[in-house]
Amino acid sequence: MNNQFVTPRKRILAKVWLLTVTLTVYQMLLMVFDARAQDGNSGIQQATTMVKGYFDTGCNLMYAIGAVVGIVGAVKVYQKWNAGEPDTSKVAASWFGSCIFLVVVATVIKSFFGL
């Protein structure tokens, strides 16, 4: 009953249309993958060059984040100290440790990439 209004010619046209669309999409995907393919060594060299180019900016950003975190930590420790809370030394040590960690990470990454 569902196919009483669909003629055999419409079925054939629908199948041809579906096949055409499927093959077109498949061909487009193959073209995209072929265009993006490159030698693995040149890709690694290009990535290394890009990382070295952005590294100084990244280090400066890391130091800026460390400075902001240090200022926030200093204010937080100062407030706790003035309030007389007993865990002030623990909070101070954790904030100081996080700032030291940022500096150490920047140094380790510099030595890892040979910059």
Backbone as JSON Lines, residues from 0, in Angstrom:
{"i":0,"aa":"M","n":[0.8,-1.19,0.0],"ca":[0.0,0.0,0.0],"c":[0.85,1.26,0.0]}
{"i":1,"aa":"N","n":[2.01,1.21,0.64],"ca":[2.84,2.4,0.73],"c":[3.4,2.82,-0.62]}
{"i":2,"aa":"N","n":[3.62,1.86,-1.51],"ca":[4.27,2.14,-2.78],"c":[3.29,2.33,-3.93]}
{"i":3,"aa":"Q","n":[2.03,2.55,-3.66],"ca":[1.06,2.65,-4.75],"c":[1.23,3.93,-5.57]}
{"i":4,"aa":"F","n":[1.84,4.97,-4.99],"ca":[2.02,6.22,-5.72],"c":[3.44,6.37,-6.29]}
{"i":5,"aa":"V","n":[4.32,5.41,-5.98],"ca":[5.7,5.48,-6.46],"c":[5.82,4.58,-7.69]}
{"i":6,"aa":"T","n":[6.13,5.2,-8.79],"ca":[6.26,4.44,-10.03],"c":[7.65,3.83,-10.1]}
{"i":7,"aa":"P","n":[7.82,2.81,-10.92],"ca":[9.14,2.2,-11.07],"c":[10.19,3.19,-11.57]}
{"i":8,"aa":"R","n":[9.76,4.14,-12.39],"ca":[10.71,5.13,-12.89],"c":[11.21,6.01,-11.74]}
{"i":9,"aa":"K","n":[10.32,6.41,-10.82],"ca":[10.72,7.22,-9.67],"c":[11.67,6.45,-8.77]}
{"i":10,"aa":"R","n":[11.44,5.15,-8.62],"ca":[12.35,4.34,-7.81],"c":[13.75,4.31,-8.41]}
{"i":11,"aa":"I","n":[13.82,4.12,-9.71],"ca":[15.12,4.07,-10.38],"c":[15.82,5.42,-10.25]}
{"i":12,"aa":"L","n":[15.09,6.52,-10.46],"ca":[15.68,7.85,-10.32],"c":[16.17,8.09,-8.89]}
{"i":13,"aa":"A","n":[15.41,7.63,-7.91],"ca":[15.81,7.8,-6.51],"c":[17.08,7.01,-6.22]}
{"i":14,"aa":"K","n":[17.18,5.8,-6.75],"ca":[18.38,4.99,-6.53],"c":[19.6,5.61,-7.22]}
{"i":15,"aa":"V","n":[19.4,6.12,-8.43],"ca":[20.5,6.77,-9.14],"c":[20.94,8.02,-8.39]}
{"i":16,"aa":"W","n":[19.97,8.8,-7.9],"ca":[20.28,10.01,-7.14],"c":[21.05,9.67,-5.87]}
{"i":17,"aa":"L","n":[20.61,8.65,-5.14],"ca":[21.3,8.24,-3.92],"c":[22.71,7.77,-4.21]}
{"i":18,"aa":"L","n":[22.89,7.0,-5.28],"ca":[24.21,6.53,-5.66],"c":[25.12,7.7,-6.05]}
{"i":19,"aa":"T","n":[24.58,8.67,-6.77],"ca":[25.36,9.84,-7.17],"c":[25.81,10.65,-5.96]}
{"i":20,"aa":"V","n":[24.9,10.89,-5.05],"ca":[25.24,11.66,-3.85],"c":[26.28,10.91,-3.01]}
{"i":21,"aa":"T","n":[26.1,9.61,-2.85],"ca":[27.04,8.81,-2.07],"c":[28.44,8.83,-2.69]}
{"i":22,"aa":"L","n":[28.52,8.65,-3.99],"ca":[29.83,8.66,-4.65],"c":[30.47,10.05,-4.61]}
{"i":23,"aa":"T","n":[29.68,11.09,-4.71],"ca":[30.22,12.45,-4.64],"c":[30.81,12.73,-3.26]}
{"i":24,"aa":"V","n":[30.08,12.36,-2.23],"ca":[30.59,12.57,-0.86],"c":[31.84,11.74,-0.63]}
{"i":25,"aa":"Y","n":[31.84,10.51,-1.1],"ca":[33.01,9.65,-0.95],"c":[34.22,10.25,-1.67]}
{"i":26,"aa":"Q","n":[34.02,10.75,-2.88],"ca":[35.11,11.36,-3.63],"c":[35.64,12.61,-2.94]}
{"i":27,"aa":"M","n":[34.75,13.41,-2.37],"ca":[35.18,14.62,-1.65],"c":[36.01,14.26,-0.43]}
{"i":28,"aa":"L","n":[35.6,13.22,0.29],"ca":[36.38,12.78,1.45],"c":[37.76,12.29,1.05]}
{"i":29,"aa":"L","n":[37.84,11.56,-0.05],"ca":[39.15,11.09,-0.51],"c":[40.05,12.25,-0.91]}
{"i":30,"aa":"M","n":[39.47,13.27,-1.53],"ca":[40.27,14.43,-1.92],"c":[40.81,15.16,-0.69]}
{"i":31,"aa":"V","n":[40.0,15.26,0.35],"ca":[40.45,15.93,1.57],"c":[41.58,15.16,2.22]}
{"i":32,"aa":"F","n":[41.45,13.84,2.3],"ca":[42.5,13.04,2.93],"c":[43.78,13.06,2.11]}
{"i":33,"aa":"D","n":[43.67,13.05,0.79],"ca":[44.86,13.11,-0.05],"c":[45.57,14.45,0.09]}
{"i":34,"aa":"A","n":[44.8,15.52,0.22],"ca":[45.41,16.85,0.33],"c":[46.13,17.03,1.66]}
{"i":35,"aa":"R","n":[45.67,16.38,2.7],"ca":[46.27,16.57,4.02],"c":[47.43,15.6,4.27]}
{"i":36,"aa":"A","n":[47.64,14.64,3.41],"ca":[48.7,13.67,3.61],"c":[50.05,14.32,3.32]}
{"i":37,"aa":"Q","n":[51.03,14.03,4.16],"ca":[52.38,14.55,3.96],"c":[53.36,13.59,4.61]}
{"i":38,"aa":"D","n":[54.6,13.82,4.34],"ca":[55.65,13.01,4.92],"c":[55.69,13.21,6.44]}
{"i":39,"aa":"G","n":[55.85,12.14,7.19],"ca":[55.85,12.24,8.65],"c":[56.99,13.07,9.19]}
{"i":40,"aa":"N","n":[58.16,12.95,8.58],"ca":[59.33,13.7,9.05],"c":[59.14,15.2,8.86]}
{"i":41,"aa":"S","n":[58.59,15.6,7.72],"ca":[58.39,17.04,7.5],"c":[57.33,17.59,8.44]}
{"i":42,"aa":"G","n":[56.33,16.79,8.76],"ca":[55.31,17.22,9.72],"c":[55.88,17.43,11.11]}
{"i":43,"aa":"I","n":[56.76,16.53,11.52],"ca":[57.39,16.65,12.84],"c":[58.31,17.87,12.87]}
{"i":44,"aa":"Q","n":[59.06,18.1,11.79],"ca":[59.93,19.27,11.73],"c":[59.13,20.57,11.77]}
{"i":45,"aa":"Q","n":[58.0,20.58,11.06],"ca":[57.15,21.77,11.06],"c":[56.58,22.02,12.45]}
{"i":46,"aa":"A","n":[56.14,20.96,13.13],"ca":[55.59,21.12,14.48],"c":[56.67,21.6,15.45]}
{"i":47,"aa":"T","n":[57.89,21.08,15.32],"ca":[58.98,21.52,16.19],"c":[59.29,23.0,15.98]}
{"i":48,"aa":"T","n":[59.3,23.43,14.73],"ca":[59.56,24.83,14.43],"c":[58.47,25.73,15.02]}
{"i":49,"aa":"M","n":[57.22,25.29,14.91],"ca":[56.12,26.09,15.45],"c":[56.2,26.17,16.97]}
{"i":50,"aa":"V","n":[56.52,25.06,17.62],"ca":[56.61,25.07,19.09],"c":[57.75,25.97,19.54]}
{"i":51,"aa":"K","n":[58.89,25.9,18.86],"ca":[60.01,26.77,19.22],"c":[59.67,28.24,19.01]}
{"i":52,"aa":"G","n":[58.87,28.53,17.99],"ca":[58.49,29.91,17.73],"c":[57.58,30.49,18.79]}
{"i":53,"aa":"Y","n":[56.69,29.67,19.32],"ca":[55.74,30.14,20.32],"c":[56.23,29.96,21.75]}
{"i":54,"aa":"F","n":[57.39,29.4,21.92],"ca":[57.81,29.02,23.26],"c":[58.1,30.22,24.15]}
{"i":55,"aa":"D","n":[58.76,31.23,23.63],"ca":[59.06,32.41,24.46],"c":[57.79,33.09,24.92]}
{"i":56,"aa":"T","n":[56.82,33.17,24.02],"ca":[55.53,33.75,24.4],"c":[54.85,32.91,25.47]}
{"i":57,"aa":"G","n":[54.93,31.59,25.33],"ca":[54.35,30.7,26.33],"c":[55.02,30.84,27.68]}
{"i":58,"aa":"C","n":[56.34,30.98,27.69],"ca":[57.06,31.17,28.96],"c":[56.66,32.48,29.63]}
{"i":59,"aa":"N","n":[56.57,33.54,28.84],"ca":[56.14,34.82,29.4],"c":[54.73,34.73,29.96]}
{"i":60,"aa":"L","n":[53.86,34.01,29.25],"ca":[52.5,33.81,29.75],"c":[52.51,33.02,31.05]}
{"i":61,"aa":"M","n":[53.36,32.0,31.12],"ca":[53.44,31.2,32.34],"c":[53.94,32.03,33.52]}
{"i":62,"aa":"Y","n":[54.93,32.89,33.26],"ca":[55.42,33.77,34.33],"c":[54.35,34.78,34.76]}
{"i":63,"aa":"A","n":[53.57,35.27,33.8],"ca":[52.5,36.22,34.15],"c":[51.43,35.54,34.99]}
{"i":64,"aa":"I","n":[51.08,34.32,34.63],"ca":[50.1,33.56,35.42],"c":[50.66,33.32,36.82]}
{"i":65,"aa":"G","n":[51.95,32.99,36.91],"ca":[52.58,32.79,38.21],"c":[52.55,34.05,39.06]}
{"i":66,"aa":"A","n":[52.74,35.21,38.42],"ca":[52.7,36.47,39.16],"c":[51.31,36.75,39.7]}
{"i":67,"aa":"V","n":[50.29,36.5,38.87],"ca":[48.91,36.72,39.33],"c":[48.56,35.76,40.45]}
{"i":68,"aa":"V","n":[48.95,34.49,40.29],"ca":[48.68,33.51,41.34],"c":[49.42,33.88,42.62]}
{"i":69,"aa":"G","n":[50.65,34.38,42.49],"ca":[51.41,34.8,43.67],"c":[50.76,35.96,44.39]}
{"i":70,"aa":"I","n":[50.26,36.93,43.63],"ca":[49.59,38.09,44.26],"c":[48.32,37.66,44.96]}
{"i":71,"aa":"V","n":[47.52,36.82,44.3],"ca":[46.29,36.33,44.93],"c":[46.62,35.53,46.18]}
{"i":72,"aa":"G","n":[47.64,34.69,46.11],"ca":[48.05,33.91,47.27],"c":[48.53,34.78,48.41]}
{"i":73,"aa":"A","n":[49.29,35.83,48.08],"ca":[49.78,36.72,49.13],"c":[48.62,37.42,49.83]}
{"i":74,"aa":"V","n":[47.64,37.86,49.06],"ca":[46.47,38.52,49.67],"c":[45.7,37.54,50.54]}
{"i":75,"aa":"K","n":[45.55,36.31,50.05],"ca":[44.82,35.31,50.83],"c":[45.55,34.98,52.13]}
{"i":76,"aa":"V","n":[46.86,34.82,52.07],"ca":[47.64,34.53,53.27],"c":[47.58,35.71,54.24]}
{"i":77,"aa":"Y","n":[47.67,36.93,53.71],"ca":[47.61,38.12,54.55],"c":[46.27,38.19,55.3]}
{"i":78,"aa":"Q","n":[45.18,37.9,54.59],"ca":[43.87,37.92,55.24],"c":[43.76,36.85,56.32]}
{"i":79,"aa":"K","n":[44.27,35.67,56.04],"ca":[44.22,34.6,57.05],"c":[45.09,34.94,58.26]}
{"i":80,"aa":"W","n":[46.24,35.54,58.0],"ca":[47.15,35.89,59.08],"c":[46.52,36.95,59.98]}
{"i":81,"aa":"N","n":[45.89,37.95,59.37],"ca":[45.24,39.0,60.17],"c":[44.03,38.47,60.93]}
{"i":82,"aa":"A","n":[43.37,37.45,60.38],"ca":[42.21,36.87,61.06],"c":[42.64,35.92,62.17]}
{"i":83,"aa":"G","n":[43.91,35.54,62.2],"ca":[44.41,34.67,63.25],"c":[44.06,33.21,63.05]}
{"i":84,"aa":"E","n":[43.85,32.8,61.81],"ca":[43.5,31.4,61.55],"c":[44.73,30.52,61.71]}
{"i":85,"aa":"P","n":[44.54,29.3,62.24],"ca":[45.69,28.44,62.54],"c":[46.34,27.79,61.31]}
{"i":86,"aa":"D","n":[45.65,27.72,60.19],"ca":[46.22,27.03,59.02],"c":[46.9,27.99,58.04]}
{"i":87,"aa":"T","n":[47.36,29.11,58.52],"ca":[47.98,30.12,57.66],"c":[49.27,29.6,57.03]}
{"i":88,"aa":"S","n":[50.07,28.89,57.79],"ca":[51.35,28.4,57.25],"c":[51.12,27.36,56.15]}
{"i":89,"aa":"K","n":[50.08,26.55,56.3],"ca":[49.77,25.55,55.27],"c":[49.35,26.23,53.97]}
{"i":90,"aa":"V","n":[48.51,27.23,54.06],"ca":[48.06,27.95,52.87],"c":[49.23,28.69,52.22]}
{"i":91,"aa":"A","n":[50.08,29.3,53.03],"ca":[51.25,30.02,52.5],"c":[52.18,29.06,51.77]}
{"i":92,"aa":"A","n":[52.4,27.9,52.35],"ca":[53.28,26.92,51.72],"c":[52.71,26.42,50.4]}
{"i":93,"aa":"S","n":[51.4,26.2,50.34],"ca":[50.81,25.7,49.1],"c":[50.86,26.75,47.99]}
{"i":94,"aa":"W","n":[50.59,28.01,48.3],"ca":[50.66,29.06,47.28],"c":[52.11,29.28,46.84]}
{"i":95,"aa":"F","n":[53.04,29.28,47.75],"ca":[54.44,29.44,47.4],"c":[54.91,28.27,46.55]}
{"i":96,"aa":"G","n":[54.48,27.07,46.9],"ca":[54.83,25.88,46.13],"c":[54.3,25.92,44.71]}
{"i":97,"aa":"S","n":[53.09,26.45,44.53],"ca":[52.54,26.53,43.18],"c":[53.32,27.52,42.32]}
{"i":98,"aa":"C","n":[53.76,28.61,42.91],"ca":[54.57,29.58,42.15],"c":[55.93,28.98,41.78]}
{"i":99,"aa":"I","n":[56.55,28.28,42.7],"ca":[57.82,27.62,42.42],"c":[57.63,26.57,41.32]}
{"i":100,"aa":"F","n":[56.52,25.84,41.36],"ca":[56.24,24.83,40.35],"c":[56.17,25.44,38.95]}
{"i":101,"aa":"L","n":[55.52,26.6,38.82],"ca":[55.43,27.24,37.51],"c":[56.81,27.61,36.97]}
{"i":102,"aa":"V","n":[57.67,28.12,37.82],"ca":[59.01,28.5,37.38],"c":[59.82,27.26,37.0]}
{"i":103,"aa":"V","n":[59.71,26.2,37.79],"ca":[60.44,24.96,37.5],"c":[59.95,24.33,36.2]}
{"i":104,"aa":"V","n":[58.64,24.33,35.98],"ca":[58.1,23.75,34.75],"c":[58.62,24.51,33.53]}
{"i":105,"aa":"A","n":[58.66,25.82,33.59],"ca":[59.18,26.6,32.46],"c":[60.64,26.26,32.2]}
{"i":106,"aa":"T","n":[61.43,26.1,33.25],"ca":[62.85,25.77,33.08],"c":[63.03,24.37,32.51]}
{"i":107,"aa":"V","n":[62.25,23.42,32.98],"ca":[62.35,22.04,32.49],"c":[61.94,21.97,31.03]}
{"i":108,"aa":"I","n":[60.89,22.66,30.66],"ca":[60.46,22.64,29.26],"c":[61.5,23.31,28.36]}
{"i":109,"aa":"K","n":[62.13,24.37,28.83],"ca":[63.19,25.01,28.05],"c":[64.34,24.03,27.8]}
{"i":110,"aa":"S","n":[64.74,23.31,28.83],"ca":[65.83,22.36,28.66],"c":[65.41,21.16,27.81]}
{"i":111,"aa":"F","n":[64.14,20.78,27.88],"ca":[63.65,19.64,27.09],"c":[63.69,19.96,25.6]}
{"i":112,"aa":"F","n":[63.28,21.15,25.22],"ca":[63.28,21.53,23.81],"c":[64.61,22.11,23.36]}
{"i":113,"aa":"G","n":[65.56,22.26,24.26],"ca":[66.88,22.75,23.89],"c":[66.9,24.21,23.52]}
{"i":114,"aa":"L","n":[66.13,25.01,24.23],"ca":[66.08,26.45,23.92],"c":[66.88,27.24,24.89]}
